């Protein structure tokens, strides 16, 4: 019998109750630099399941393959990184750094 493995995993950051949407967006922007990344795309995410969610693509280098995804949904409030198994190694290495950087910036909001 063939065993299947998930194609991705999520890494979450706890968002404190009462955190304002603009505060979280600013924290993510600053955390991006803290983690040595840049934002290559900002858009929406699953408008029916997570209306109003903000979705980012992070990269380390413009020419490098791979992207690290993150989503923030204020109504949750939820923030998560999506780490696809088929992404290059730099994405797997950068994900915990970005998670920690976002968590540190978010902790300063409380």
C-alpha positions in Angstrom: 0.0 0.0 0.0 1.4 3.4 -1.0 1.6 6.0 1.7 1.0 9.6 0.8 2.7 12.5 2.4 1.4 16.1 2.6 2.6 18.4 -0.1 3.1 21.3 2.3 3.0 22.2 5.9 1.9 25.4 7.8 3.9 27.3 10.3 1.8 29.6 12.4 2.4 32.8 14.4 0.0 33.6 17.2 -1.7 37.0 16.7 -2.8 38.6 19.9 -6.5 39.5 20.3 -7.0 43.2 19.6 -4.0 43.5 17.2 -4.9 46.0 14.5 -4.6 44.9 10.9 -2.3 47.7 9.9 0.0 46.9 12.9 0.3 43.3 11.8 1.0 44.3 8.2 3.7 46.7 9.3 5.2 44.1 11.6 5.4 41.6 8.7 7.1 44.2 6.5 9.8 44.9 9.1 10.2 41.2 9.9 10.9 40.5 6.2 14.1 42.5 6.4 15.0 41.0 9.8 14.8 37.6 8.1 17.0 38.7 5.1 14.1 38.5 2.6 12.1 40.8 0.5 8.5 40.9 -0.6 8.1 40.0 -4.2 4.3 39.9 -4.3 1.4 41.1 -2.2 -2.2 40.0 -3.0 -5.3 38.3 -1.7 -5.9 34.7 -0.7 -9.0 32.5 -1.2 -11.6 35.3 -1.2 -14.4 32.8 -0.3 -12.7 31.0 2.6 -10.6 33.9 3.9 -12.2 37.2 2.7 -9.9 40.2 3.1 -6.8 38.0 3.7 -3.4 39.4 2.7 -1.0 37.0 1.0 2.7 37.5 0.4 5.5 35.9 -1.6 8.9 36.3 -0.1 12.2 35.8 -1.9 15.8 35.9 -1.0 17.1 36.9 -4.5 15.1 38.0 -7.5 16.7 35.5 -9.9 16.6 32.6 -7.5 13.9 29.9 -7.9 11.4 29.3 -5.2 9.1 31.4 -3.0 8.0 31.4 0.6 4.3 32.1 1.0 2.6 33.7 4.0 -1.0 34.7 4.7 -2.7 37.0 7.3 -6.4 36.9 7.9 -7.5 39.5 10.4 -10.9 37.9 11.1 -9.1 34.8 12.5 -6.9 36.4 13.5 -4.5 34.0 11.8 -1.0 34.3 10.3 0.7 31.3 8.6 3.6 30.5 6.4 3.0 27.8 3.8 6.1 25.6 3.2 5.7 23.4 0.1 7.9 20.3 0.2 9.1 20.8 -3.4 10.6 24.3 -2.8 14.4 24.8 -2.9 16.4 24.4 0.3 16.7 28.1 0.9 12.9 28.3 1.4 13.0 25.6 4.0 16.0 27.4 5.7 14.3 30.8 5.6 10.9 29.8 6.9 11.8 29.4 10.6 13.8 32.6 10.4 10.8 34.5 9.0 8.4 32.8 11.5 10.7 33.9 14.4 11.1 37.4 13.0 7.3 37.9 12.6 6.6 36.4 16.0 9.1 38.8 17.6 7.6 41.8 15.8 4.1 40.7 16.7 5.1 40.2 20.4 5.9 43.9 20.6 2.3 44.8 19.7 1.0 43.5 23.0 
